[in-house]
Amino acid sequence: MHDVVTAVRQELMNTDERLGLVRKAFVDVLSEARKQKIEQTILGHYGLDRHTFVRHGRVWLGDAEFRRISRKIEKCTIGTYFLVAGFDENGFPTLFSISDISPYQDHERVGFHAIGSGEVLALGWLFAKYEPLMRTLPALYRCCEAKFLGEIAHGVGRNTFAATVQLKADGSPLWKCMIPQEISPLRDICGKHAPPIPDEALQYIEAKLTEERWPKP
């Protein structure tokens, strides 16, 4: 995942990072990452690249072997999904998801999304509790609730970063972040209270979101 993000950043260097360019960068980088994995893990055994396999593989390897390898290629994936959020060139919030085996999907109309093995649980909670006109602190609380619920699923870790971002008057982003050590007490609060959102939780979040910082893992 880190390699993909680094490559996307390199693709976007010296650009104005318009939404269309960001999407294209993810498409191009993910496509290239999948191509490299296919050639390294499948076609490399035959000394072939993907272009040569498509063009000459059937003749060189025969129909049965060509079909067998083609099925392996179809199933090959880098196994990483990305959920990308930010602001477009007009200052409007944008949210999309993308992977190497599926085209990007916009989620602005719904206003939220989740990816990974816990996404069904998380999305179910957000569809039940999220409100389009919700303010920042309650929205962050509902997102944390959804993440905590998603932890029931296999493979979902407990370490959680929560962040908010808004545009300053000069158009630059203002990031505020809660790190895992600060999220743990919020998990305890969520565990003790059923909806509606407890004031205790909102006061805690407000106290922790006073510092401008980038959410570094």
Backbone hydrogen bonds, N-H to C=O, Kabsch-Sander energy under -0.5 kcal/mol:
donor,donor_aa,acceptor,acceptor_aa,energy
5,V,1,M,-2.4
6,T,2,H,-2.5
7,A,3,D,-2.3
8,V,4,V,-2.5
9,R,5,V,-2.3
10,Q,6,T,-2.0
11,E,7,A,-2.2
12,L,8,V,-1.7
13,M,9,R,-0.5
13,M,10,Q,-0.9
15,T,12,L,-1.6
22,V,18,R,-2.3
23,R,19,L,-2.5
24,K,20,G,-2.2
25,A,21,L,-2.4
26,F,22,V,-2.0
27,V,23,R,-2.5
28,D,24,K,-2.9
29,V,25,A,-2.6
30,L,26,F,-2.6
31,S,27,V,-2.2
32,E,28,D,-2.2
33,A,29,V,-2.5
34,R,30,L,-2.3
35,K,31,S,-2.2
36,Q,32,E,-2.4
37,K,33,A,-2.0
38,I,34,R,-2.5
39,E,35,K,-2.3
40,Q,36,Q,-2.3
41,T,37,K,-2.9
42,I,38,I,-2.0
43,L,38,I,-2.2
44,G,39,E,-1.0
45,H,42,I,-0.7
46,Y,43,L,-1.7
47,G,44,G,-1.0
48,L,43,L,-2.0
53,F,49,D,-2.3
54,V,50,R,-2.4
55,R,51,H,-2.0
56,H,52,T,-3.0
57,G,52,T,-0.6
57,G,53,F,-2.1
60,W,56,H,-2.6
61,L,57,G,-2.9
62,G,58,R,-1.6
66,F,62,G,-2.4
67,R,63,D,-2.5
68,R,64,A,-2.1
69,I,65,E,-2.4
70,S,66,F,-2.2
71,R,67,R,-2.0
72,K,68,R,-1.5
73,I,69,I,-2.3
74,E,70,S,-2.2
75,K,71,R,-1.3
76,C,72,K,-0.7
76,C,73,I,-0.8
82,F,98,I,-2.7
84,V,82,F,-0.5
84,V,96,F,-3.4
86,G,94,T,-2.0
88,D,92,F,-2.7
91,G,88,D,-2.2
94,T,86,G,-2.8
96,F,84,V,-2.5
97,S,105,Q,-1.9
98,I,82,F,-2.0
99,S,102,S,-1.3
100,D,80,T,-0.6
105,Q,97,S,-2.2
107,H,95,L,-2.8
111,G,107,H,-2.8
119,E,116,G,-1.8
122,A,118,G,-2.4
123,L,119,E,-3.3
124,G,120,V,-2.1
125,W,121,L,-1.8
126,L,122,A,-2.3
127,F,123,L,-2.9
128,A,124,G,-1.1
129,K,125,W,-2.1
130,Y,126,L,-3.1
134,M,131,E,-2.2
139,A,135,R,-2.2
140,L,136,T,-2.6
141,Y,137,L,-2.2
142,R,138,P,-2.4
143,C,139,A,-2.1
144,C,140,L,-2.3
145,E,141,Y,-2.5
146,A,142,R,-2.3
147,K,143,C,-2.3
148,F,144,C,-2.7
149,L,145,E,-2.3
150,G,146,A,-2.3
151,E,147,K,-1.0
151,E,148,F,-0.6
152,I,149,L,-1.6
153,A,150,G,-1.7
156,V,153,A,-1.4
157,G,155,G,-0.6
162,A,178,M,-2.2
164,T,176,K,-2.7
166,Q,174,L,-1.5
168,K,172,S,-3.3
171,G,168,K,-1.9
174,L,166,Q,-3.2
175,W,173,P,-0.6
176,K,164,T,-2.2
177,C,211,E,-0.6
178,M,162,A,-3.4
182,E,179,I,-1.5
183,I,179,I,-1.5
184,S,180,P,-1.8
186,L,182,E,-0.6
187,R,183,I,-2.0
188,D,184,S,-1.6
189,I,185,P,-2.0
190,C,186,L,-2.6
191,G,187,R,-1.9
192,K,188,D,-0.9
192,K,189,I,-0.8
193,H,189,I,-0.9
193,H,190,C,-0.6
201,A,198,P,-0.7
202,L,198,P,-1.5
203,Q,199,D,-2.7
204,Y,200,E,-1.8
205,I,201,A,-2.6
206,E,202,L,-2.4
207,A,203,Q,-1.8
208,K,204,Y,-1.6
209,L,205,I,-1.5
210,T,207,A,-0.6
211,E,208,K,-0.5
213,R,175,W,-1.4
213,R,211,E,-0.6
216,K,214,W,-1.6
